[in-house]
Amino acid sequence: MRVGATAMFRVDLHSHTSYSHDGHTPPRALVERARERRLDRIAVTDHGTIEGALLARDIDPDLVIVGEEIRCRCRTELIGLFLKERIPQRLSLTETVERIRDQGGVVYAPHPYAYARRALWRANRALRVADVVEGINARAFLPIWNHAAIKASERRGLPVVAGSDAHFAFEIGRAYAEMPEFVGAEEFLAAAPRARPSLARLSSPWLHVVGFAMKWRRIALAPARPAARQTGLTTTSSGA
C-alpha cells in the first residue's frame, strides 16, 4: 500500500512454524498463508531454532525475515530479527542481546507484559534492552497486556510494532504493523518509528489450551513419526 508518497509494508513480526516445539504450521504453509493475507514481510520466530525460518526464506526470500524467540536465563523472552545463526536458549539477558547485535540483528521485545508471573519485572528487563517493542500481540488475550506494552513503549520512546504470534496457519496476520518499506535490519530500524500497529483479530485463549494438548500428543508420537512433524508430510504404510 502507499500513504502519500511513501510505500508502506504490512508486516507480521512474530510467527511460528512446526519447527517450534509448540508450532503447527509447516514452513511452506506459513509462506502460503502470509501471501493470502497480503503480508509484505513476515518474521519467522521459532523457539530456540532458525531452521524453519531458513526453510521459509528459501521458499520466498523477499517475504521472510529470519528470527528466533529466545528464553533467557531469567525467563524473560526476547526475539532476534534478521539473524544469520541460532542463538542458544537460557543465556543471560546481556549475552543474548550481544549475540543478536553481533549478527547485525534487531532486539525485539515480544508480549512484554504477557507473563503469568513477575510480569512487570520481566517487562522492565526486556524494555531496557529492546530496539522495538511488540505493542500488539494477537495472542495476548487480556487487553491490559497490550495496553501496558504500548504505554510503556511510548514512555521510553521505543518504536511500537505488532505480531500475530501465530502457532496455527489461520492466525497469521491477525496482528501486523504498517510501516515504510525496508530491506534489511538497518532500514527496518529507520522505518520502525513510523510503524502503525494494528489488530485484525484477537486469538481465543482456547488456542493456548488446544496447542498445549497438541504439543504433548506430538511429543508422545514423535518416536514413531519424527519426519511428519517437521515437514508436514504424511507417512504411508508399505502395505498400503
Buried (B, 14 or more C-beta within 10 A) or exposed (E): EEEEEEEBBBBBBBBBBBBBBBBBBBBBBBBBBBEEBEBBBBBBBBBBBBBBBBBBBEEBEEBBBBBBBBBBEBBBBBBBBBBEEBBEBEBEBEEBBBBBBEBEBBBBBBBBBBBEEEBEEBBEBBBEBBBBBBBBBBBBBEEEBBBBBBEBBEEEEBBBBBBBBBBBBBBBBBBBBBBBBBEEBEEBBEBBEBBEBBBBEBBEEEBBEEBEEBBEEBEEEEEEEEEBBBEBEEEEEEEE
